[in-house]
Amino acid sequence: MASSLKGRASIKGSSETVKMVLLTFCTIGITFTWGIEMTYCTPYLLNLGLTKSKTSLVWIAGPLSGLIVQPIVGVLADESTSPWGRRRPLMMIGAVIVSACLLVLGFTREIVGAVVDDGDDDDDAVRRLTIALAVVAIYAVDFAINAIMSCARSLVVDTLPIEKQQAGAAWGSRMNAIGHMIGYGAGSVDLVRLLGTGLGDTQFKQLTVIAAAAILGTTSTTCWAVTERVLVGPGSLGKKLSHERPFKVLRRIRSTLLTLPPRVQAICWAQFWSWIGWFPFLFYSTTWVGETYFRYDLPPGARASADALGDIGRIGSAALMMYSTVSFVGAFFLPLIVRSPADEPYTHRPPRAVADLLERLSGMKPDLLTAWTGGHLMFSAAMLMAPMARSFVSATLLMCLCGIPWAIAMWAPTAFLGIEVNKLSGAQDPSILLPSSRRAARRDSSPPSPASPHPPPPSSSSPSLPSSSSSGELSGIYFGILNIYTTLPQFIGTFISTVVFAVLEPGKSPELHGHGAAGEAAEGQDVGGGTNAIAVCLFIGALSTLVAARMTQKLRRL
């Protein structure tokens, strides 16, 4: 007897909007936690005494965890026979680990101080132990949060039918934008002054406490709101573990990688080439904006402050806030004007003139493939001009133009892969997530409208998803593989950046180490002239994104 999914998937909520919000609510906590880690952990580690070169090695945790954890967790979740479902148990376990490790990270000194005798005068040993504990906490956070991300994306695919995959991905993008906005807002407020010292006596401690509560709260909300189908049968993981070694999971991932369906492979390669462009933007764009200000906007004769690093960070953060606002707006409004790959015909019966108008307006909408390609081209156009930016305003404008492509990048590949996974799983496309009154109206309308190819969902006392909505048996492993194609470009981007920095700026950064007026030479370097190395990295990334646009168009022919 083969394994099969039993039960009925459902989402709490009385409307489609409420259901989608609850289904993707955990994304807010994930994004908020990532933002706090990326913004504050580097200066925190430096403050603990870790060198910059070693700090850069710590951040290998991100791509490593994405490369290793998501595919493995995807396979394990695909074959889990937990009575609570395949995704939610792992999501909650991950949330508890992330929450605990965030608290360890925020209060590392206090934890070490409680363990080490106060009379121990070996300060160097205490410092090494403190750094080691902080690094272990960061790695644990990265690995556990990748497990949550993997299962959260698969949960959307498992729960929604094909025609709702784009809507689910779009709502995930919206929650992502909200998480960023909340994170940047919380980071810009003096929390110690606002909240006192009850949650900690520093900004970083309070942010880790808030992030710990956020990841637990948002993940718990999604897990409470969603009911999964349960995997049963002799082929399930629970009955295989007794005689199957862990390395066979890796073998399964490898075999899937080598036999990807053509459309899934095209989605993965489009993601690969686009993220070679996105990674330098995400890592260096704020620094680039700050350096541009120091090179071209600082008044002649004006001296930089003693905290040049802080100045660059604050200037770059102002641009980041504007960019995030653009991305936030795009995430909410773009899905309203982009046609879904699986849009159904208009089936209810308004007046003929209204129906004709709606049909014409629908025909004017670009489809998601066109929007994704346009996002690649828009990002490329902006970053190809990065080396020509000669003011804070121009650099910030180029950065803000990337907000729209980022909103699409967080939405399109997930939607397309969700649709493909559902097709591979043999999912049906029932009409779902409609209020009960509209479902009844569609069943009882007279005269009869053109027959829908999908059977109506079974009646229920509460709005829920039908059992045939989606099986998504393979969503975990396929989203894990998509993450491999998202993560590998980080290593490539790091290599490209290293070469560019070594050739163009082999010495110290003149913006950070120039002690004279703007435009003065520092250690033989020209502060105001020369090509900015980060701008060159962004330019190279833009060339890669042009390849991504070409790869995306291949989907139309497959």
C-alpha positions in Angstrom: 0.0 0.0 0.0 1.5 3.4 -1.0 1.6 6.3 1.4 -1.2 8.9 1.0 -2.4 12.1 2.4 -5.6 11.9 4.5 -7.8 14.5 6.0 -8.9 17.9 4.9 -6.7 21.0 4.7 -8.3 24.1 6.1 -7.5 27.7 7.2 -9.4 29.6 9.9 -11.0 32.8 8.9 -14.2 34.2 7.4 -12.8 35.7 4.2 -10.0 35.1 1.7 -8.0 38.0 3.0 -8.1 36.8 6.6 -7.2 33.3 5.5 -4.2 34.5 3.5 -3.0 36.7 6.3 -3.1 33.8 8.8 -1.5 31.4 6.4 1.5 33.7 5.8 1.6 35.5 9.1 4.8 33.6 10.2 6.7 35.4 7.5 6.6 38.6 9.6 8.5 37.0 12.4 11.0 35.4 10.1 11.8 38.6 8.2 11.9 40.7 11.5 14.4 38.2 13.0 16.6 38.2 9.8 16.6 42.0 9.8 17.7 42.2 13.4 20.5 39.7 12.8 21.8 41.2 9.6 21.7 44.8 11.0 23.0 44.4 14.6 25.0 41.2 14.8 28.1 42.4 13.0 28.7 45.4 15.3 27.8 43.2 18.2 30.5 40.6 17.4 33.0 43.4 16.8 32.1 44.8 20.2 32.7 41.5 21.8 36.2 41.5 20.4 36.0 39.4 17.2 38.1 40.6 14.3 36.5 41.7 11.0 38.1 38.9 9.1 36.7 36.3 11.5 33.3 38.1 11.6 33.1 37.6 7.8 33.6 33.9 8.4 30.7 33.8 10.8 28.3 35.0 8.1 29.0 31.9 6.1 26.3 30.5 8.4 23.6 32.0 6.3 24.4 30.4 2.9 25.5 27.2 4.6 22.3 26.8 6.5 20.3 27.6 3.4 22.3 25.2 1.3 22.1 22.3 3.7 19.1 22.8 6.0 16.3 23.7 3.7 16.7 20.7 1.3 17.1 18.2 4.2 14.3 19.6 6.2 12.2 19.6 3.0 12.7 15.9 2.5 12.1 15.1 6.2 8.9 17.1 6.2 7.6 15.6 3.0 7.8 12.2 4.6 6.7 13.1 8.2 3.8 11.1 9.6 3.1 13.4 12.5 -0.6 13.5 13.4 -0.3 17.3 13.5 0.8 17.4 9.8 4.1 17.5 7.9 5.1 21.1 8.3 3.7 22.6 11.5 5.6 20.5 14.0 8.9 21.4 12.5 7.9 25.0 12.3 7.2 25.1 16.0 10.4 23.3 16.9 12.4 25.7 14.8 10.6 28.7 16.4 11.4 27.5 19.9 15.1 27.0 19.0 15.3 30.4 17.3 13.6 32.1 20.2 15.9 30.5 22.8 19.1 31.2 20.8 18.1 34.9 20.3 17.9 35.3 24.0 21.3 33.6 24.4 22.7 35.9 21.8 21.4 39.0 23.5 22.6 38.1 26.9 25.8 36.2 26.1 27.9 38.2 28.5 25.5 37.7 31.4 25.3 33.9 30.7 29.1 33.6 30.6 29.4 35.7 33.7 26.9 33.4 35.5 28.9 30.4 34.6 32.5 31.7 35.0 33.6 32.5 38.5 33.7 36.3 39.1 37.1 35.9 40.7 38.6 34.4 37.5 41.1 37.0 36.3 41.7 35.4 32.9 39.9 38.0 30.9 41.1 36.6 27.6 39.5 33.2 28.3 36.2 34.8 29.3 36.3 36.9 26.1 36.9 33.8 24.0 34.1 31.9 25.7 31.7 34.8 25.2 32.6 35.1 21.5 32.2 31.3 21.0 28.8 31.3 22.7 27.6 34.2 20.5 28.9 32.5 17.3 27.2 29.2 18.2 23.9 31.1 18.9 24.1 32.8 15.5 24.7 29.5 13.7 21.8 27.9 15.6 19.5 30.8 14.8 20.4 30.6 11.1 19.9 26.9 10.8 16.6 26.8 12.7 15.1 29.8 10.9 15.9 28.2 7.6 13.9 25.2 8.8 10.9 27.4 9.5 11.2 29.1 6.1 11.3 25.8 4.3 8.2 24.5 6.0 6.3 27.8 5.8 6.7 28.0 2.0 5.7 24.4 1.6 2.7 24.9 3.9 1.4 27.5 1.4 1.8 25.1 -1.5 0.2 22.2 0.4 -2.8 24.2 1.5 -3.7 26.2 -1.6 -4.9 24.9 -5.0 -3.2 25.9 -8.3 -5.3 29.0 -9.0 -4.5 30.4 -5.5 -0.7 29.9 -5.6 0.0 33.3 -6.9 -2.2 34.9 -4.3 -0.5 32.9 -1.6 3.0 33.9 -2.8 1.9 37.6 -3.1 0.6 37.6 0.5 3.9 36.1 1.6 5.7 39.0 -0.2 3.4 41.4 1.6 4.1 39.9 5.0 7.8 40.0 4.2 7.6 43.7 3.5 5.7 44.3 6.7 8.3 42.4 8.7 11.1 44.6 7.2 9.1 47.8 8.0 8.6 46.8 11.6 12.2 45.7 11.9 13.6 49.0 10.6 11.1 51.0 12.6 12.0 49.1 15.9 15.7 49.5 15.1 15.4 53.3 14.6 13.6 53.9 17.9 15.5 54.3 21.2 13.9 51.3 22.9 15.8 51.7 26.2 14.4 55.3 26.6 10.9 54.2 25.4 10.5 50.9 27.3 13.0 51.3 30.2 15.4 48.6 31.2 12.8 45.8 31.9 13.7 43.9 28.7 17.4 44.7 28.9 19.8 47.6 29.4 20.8 47.9 25.7 19.1 48.3 22.4 20.4 45.0 21.1 19.2 43.0 24.2 15.7 44.5 23.8 15.6 43.8 20.1 16.5 40.1 20.7 13.7 39.8 23.3 11.2 41.3 20.9 12.4 39.1 18.0 12.2 36.0 20.2 8.6 36.9 21.1 7.8 37.8 17.4 9.1 34.5 15.9 7.2 32.4 18.5 4.0 34.5 18.2 3.8 34.7 14.5 4.7 31.0 13.9 2.2 29.9 16.6 -0.5 31.9 14.9 0.0 30.3 11.5 0.2 26.8 13.0 -3.0 27.4 15.0 -4.9 28.8 12.0 -3.9 26.0 9.5 -5.0 22.4 9.6 -2.8 20.1 7.4 -3.5 16.8 5.8 -1.7 13.9 7.4 0.6 11.5 5.6 -0.1 7.8 6.3 1.0 4.5 4.8 4.0 2.1 4.8 6.0 4.4 2.6 6.2 7.1 5.1 9.4 8.3 6.8 8.4 7.0 10.2 8.6 3.4 9.0 11.7 3.9 6.9 14.0 5.4 9.5 14.6 2.0 11.1 16.5 0.7 8.1 17.3 3.8 6.1 20.5 5.8 6.8 20.5 9.6 6.9 22.8 9.9 3.9 20.0 8.4 1.7 18.2 11.7 2.3 21.1 13.4 0.5 21.0 10.8 -2.2 17.3 11.6 -2.7 18.1 15.3 -3.0 20.8 14.6 -5.5 18.6 12.4 -7.6 15.9 15.0 -7.7 18.4 17.7 -8.7 19.5 15.6 -11.6 15.9 14.9 -12.8 14.2 18.3 -12.4 11.2 18.8 -14.8 12.1 21.4 -17.5 9.8 24.1 -16.1 11.1 23.7 -12.5 14.7 23.7 -13.8 14.0 27.0 -15.7 12.6 28.6 -12.6 15.6 27.5 -10.6 18.1 28.9 -13.2 16.2 32.2 -13.4 16.5 32.4 -9.6 20.2 31.5 -9.8 21.2 34.3 -12.2 19.0 36.9 -10.6 20.4 36.3 -7.1 24.0 36.8 -8.4 22.7 40.3 -8.8 20.7 40.6 -5.7 23.3 39.5 -3.1 25.8 42.4 -3.6 22.8 44.7 -3.6 21.5 43.3 -0.3 24.9 43.2 1.4 26.5 46.5 0.1 23.9 48.9 -1.1 23.5 50.9 2.1 27.3 51.2 2.4 27.5 52.3 -1.2 25.0 55.1 -0.6 26.9 56.2 2.4 30.2 56.2 0.6 28.7 58.1 -2.3 27.6 60.8 0.1 31.2 61.1 1.6 32.7 61.2 -1.9 30.5 63.7 -3.6 28.1 65.5 -1.1 30.3 66.3 1.9 30.9 70.1 1.6 34.5 71.2 0.6 36.6 71.6 3.7 34.1 69.8 5.9 35.6 67.2 8.1 34.0 63.8 8.7 33.1 63.0 12.3 35.1 60.6 14.4 32.4 57.9 13.9 32.6 57.6 10.1 31.3 54.1 10.2 28.3 55.2 12.1 27.7 58.1 9.8 27.8 55.8 6.7 25.4 53.4 8.5 22.9 56.1 9.3 23.0 57.7 5.8 22.6 54.3 4.2 19.8 53.4 6.5 17.9 56.5 5.4 18.1 55.2 1.8 17.1 51.7 3.0 14.0 53.0 4.7 12.9 54.7 1.5 13.7 51.6 -0.5 11.7 49.5 1.9 8.7 51.8 1.6 8.7 51.4 -2.2 9.0 47.6 -1.8 6.2 47.7 0.8 3.8 49.6 -1.5 4.8 47.3 -4.5 4.1 44.1 -2.5 0.6 45.3 -1.8 -0.5 46.8 -5.1 1.4 44.9 -7.8 -0.6 41.6 -7.3 -3.8 43.6 -8.0 -2.6 44.5 -11.5 -0.8 41.3 -12.5 -2.7 38.4 -14.0 -2.2 35.0 -12.3 -0.8 32.1 -14.4 -3.9 30.1 -13.4 -6.7 32.7 -13.6 -10.1 31.2 -14.1 -12.7 32.6 -16.5 -15.2 35.1 -15.0 -18.1 32.8 -14.1 -20.7 34.9 -12.3 -23.2 36.9 -14.3 -23.1 40.7 -14.1 -24.8 42.8 -16.8 -23.3 42.1 -20.2 -21.7 45.6 -20.5 -20.0 45.2 -17.1 -18.8 41.7 -18.1 -17.3 43.0 -21.3 -15.5 45.8 -19.5 -14.1 43.5 -16.9 -12.9 41.1 -19.6 -11.2 43.9 -21.5 -9.5 45.2 -18.3 -8.4 41.7 -17.4 -6.9 41.3 -20.9 -4.8 44.5 -20.3 -3.2 43.1 -17.2 0.4 41.8 -17.6 0.8 38.2 -16.7 3.2 37.2 -13.9 5.9 36.0 -16.3 6.0 39.4 -17.9 6.1 41.1 -14.5 9.0 38.9 -13.4 10.9 39.6 -16.6 10.2 43.3 -16.2 11.5 43.1 -12.6 14.8 41.7 -13.8 15.1 44.4 -16.5 14.2 47.2 -14.1 16.8 46.0 -11.5 19.4 45.7 -14.3 18.7 49.2 -15.6 19.1 50.7 -12.2 22.3 48.9 -11.2 23.9 49.4 -14.6 23.9 53.1 -13.7 25.4 52.6 -10.2 29.0 53.6 -11.3 27.6 56.8 -12.6 25.9 57.9 -9.4 27.5 61.1 -8.2 25.3 62.2 -5.2 23.4 60.8 -2.3 20.1 61.7 -4.1 21.0 59.8 -7.3 22.3 56.7 -5.4 19.2 56.7 -3.3 16.9 57.0 -6.3 18.6 54.1 -8.0 18.2 52.1 -4.8 14.5 52.9 -4.5 13.9 51.8 -8.1 15.0 48.4 -7.0 12.1 48.2 -4.4 9.6 47.1 -7.1 11.8 44.3 -8.6 12.5 43.1 -5.0 8.7 42.8 -4.3 8.4 40.8 -7.5 11.4 38.6 -6.7 9.9 37.7 -3.3 6.7 36.6 -5.1 7.1 35.3 -8.6 9.4 32.3 -8.3 7.5 31.0 -5.3 4.2 31.3 -7.2 5.5 29.6 -10.3 7.1 26.8 -8.3 4.0 26.3 -6.2 2.0 25.9 -9.4 4.4 23.4 -10.8 4.6 21.3 -7.6 0.8 21.1 -7.5 0.7 19.9 -11.1 3.4 17.3 -10.4 1.3 16.1 -7.4 -1.8 15.7 -9.6 -3.7 18.3 -7.6 -7.1 19.4 -8.6 -8.2 23.0 -9.0 -11.4 23.4 -7.0 -12.9 26.8 -6.4 -11.9 27.7 -2.8 -11.4 30.5 -0.4 -14.7 32.0 -1.4 -17.2 33.2 1.1 -20.0 30.6 1.6 -22.7 33.0 0.1 -20.7 33.3 -3.1 -20.2 29.5 -3.3 -23.9 29.0 -2.9 -24.7 31.7 -5.5 -22.4 29.9 -8.0 -24.1 26.6 -7.3 -27.6 27.9 -7.5 -27.4 30.6 -10.2 -30.0 30.6 -13.0 -29.9 30.7 -15.9 -26.9 28.4 -15.9 -23.6 30.0 -16.7 -20.9 28.1 -18.7 -20.0 25.0 -16.8 -17.0 25.2 -14.5 -14.4 22.5 -15.0 -14.0 22.2 -11.3 -16.6 20.6 -8.9 -18.0 22.7 -6.1 -16.4 22.2 -2.7 -18.4 20.2 -0.1 -20.5 22.3 2.2 -19.2 23.0 5.7 -20.3 24.9 8.7 -17.1 27.0 8.6 -15.0 28.3 5.6 -12.3 25.8 4.9 -10.3 24.2 2.1 -11.5 21.0 0.4 -9.6 17.9 0.8 -8.7 17.9 -2.9 -7.2 21.3 -2.9 -3.7 20.3 -3.1 -1.5 17.4 -2.1 1.9 19.0 -2.5 3.8 15.8 -1.7 7.0 17.1 -3.2 6.8 20.7 -2.1 9.5 20.4 0.6 12.2 19.0 -1.5 11.5 21.2 -4.5 11.5 24.4 -2.4 14.7 23.1 -0.8 16.3 22.8 -4.2 15.1 26.3 -5.2 16.9 27.5 -2.1 20.1 25.8 -3.3 19.8 27.9 -6.5 19.2 31.0 -4.3 22.2 30.3 -2.0 24.9 29.3 -4.4 25.0 32.8 -5.9 26.1 34.1 -2.6 29.3 32.3 -2.8 29.8 33.4 -6.4 28.9 37.0 -5.4 31.4 36.9 -2.5 34.1 35.7 -4.9 33.4 38.5 -7.4 33.3 41.1 -4.7 36.6 39.9 -3.3 38.3 40.2 -6.6 36.8 43.6 -7.4 37.8 45.0 -3.9 41.3 43.6 -4.3 41.8 45.3 -7.7 40.0 48.7 -7.2 40.4 49.3 -3.4 43.2 47.2 -2.1 43.9 49.5 0.8 41.7 50.9 3.5 38.4 52.5 2.6 39.2 56.2 2.2 35.7 57.1 3.4 36.2 55.2 6.7 39.9 56.0 7.2 40.3 59.4 5.7 40.9 61.9 8.5 41.0 65.0 6.5 38.4 67.1 4.7 36.2 65.8 2.0 38.2 65.2 -1.1 41.5 65.1 0.7 43.8 62.2 0.0 44.2 59.6 2.8 47.3 57.4 2.6 47.8 58.4 -1.0 44.2 57.7 -2.1 41.8 60.1 -3.6 38.7 60.3 -1.5 36.7 62.2 -4.1 37.8 60.4 -7.3 38.1 57.0 -8.8 35.5 54.3 -9.3 33.6 53.0 -6.3 34.3 49.3 -6.0 30.8 48.5 -4.6 29.3 50.2 -7.6 31.3 47.9 -9.9 30.0 44.9 -8.0 26.4 46.2 -8.5 27.1 46.7 -12.2 28.4 43.1 -12.6 25.3 41.9 -10.7 23.1 43.8 -13.2 24.7 42.0 -16.1 23.9 38.7 -14.4 20.2 39.8 -14.0 20.0 40.3 -17.7 20.8 36.6 -18.1 18.0 35.9 -15.5 15.6 37.8 -17.7 16.5 35.6 -20.7 16.1 32.5 -18.5 12.7 33.6 -17.3 11.4 34.0 -20.8 12.2 30.4 -21.5 9.3 29.5 -19.3 7.0 30.8 -21.9 8.2 28.2 -24.4 8.1 25.2 -22.1 
